[in-house]
Amino acid sequence: MGIKIQGKVASGLGRAQVFMSQPHYQEQFREVLGATAWPGTLNIEVIGENLEIYAGLRAVAGLCDGDTIEDVEPRRINGFEREGRSFGGATAFLASISRDGSSWHGCAILIPDLTRHTETAEIIASSFLRELLPADDGDFVSLIVR
């Protein structure tokens, strides 16, 4: 089945679009998702005991010490430099997301190498998830890491 993480939708800083729209990233997202990614992320505030699971994914990504999650396949997203600006790498984990528990949509949890988020999961997908789910800030969603 996979590892389940629950949390609630939260607003981000609105900066992901700059990164998500970069062709170098989009080529790699296509390999992970099977399609290009929507130019933005859906932020999920991970709560309660789910934080331990998310910390395990962060450990697999090499961002913190602690117990790693078994049976997950990290997918490397390589960083690059463009016009003197550095774009960092990330680790992606294939997942499915649902708001109601019955309708699931393919996505990936993206953990940037340089993120300061320890309690916020950034989700990428080929569709605009806020519309697809649909979900608003404060709505609870479930993720199953594959």
RABEL-V435083 format. One record per backbone hydrogen bond with DSSP energy under -0.5 kcal/mol. NH is the residue of the N-H (numbers start at 1). CO is the residue of the C=O. Records with the same first field share a line. If there is no record, write none. Layout:
# RABEL-V435083
NH->CO ; CO
This chain:
# RABEL-V435083
3->145
5->143
7->141
8->45
9->139
10->43
18->15
19->15
20->16
21->17
22->19
25->22
26->22
27->23
28->24
29->25
30->26
31->27
32->28
33->29
34->30
38->125
40->38
42->123
43->10 ; 41
44->121
45->8 ; 43
46->44 ; 119
47->6
50->47
51->48
52->49
53->49
54->50
55->51
56->52
57->53
58->54
59->55
60->56
61->57
62->59
63->58
64->58
69->56
72->69
74->72
75->92
76->74
77->90
78->76
80->87
82->85
85->82
87->80
88->86
90->77
91->111
92->75
93->109
95->107
96->144
97->105
98->142
104->102
105->97
107->95
108->124
109->93
110->108 ; 122
111->91 ; 109
112->110
113->89
115->112
121->44
122->110
123->42 ; 121
124->108
129->127
131->128
132->128
133->129
134->130
135->130
138->9
139->136
141->7
142->98
143->5
144->96
145->3 ; 143
146->94
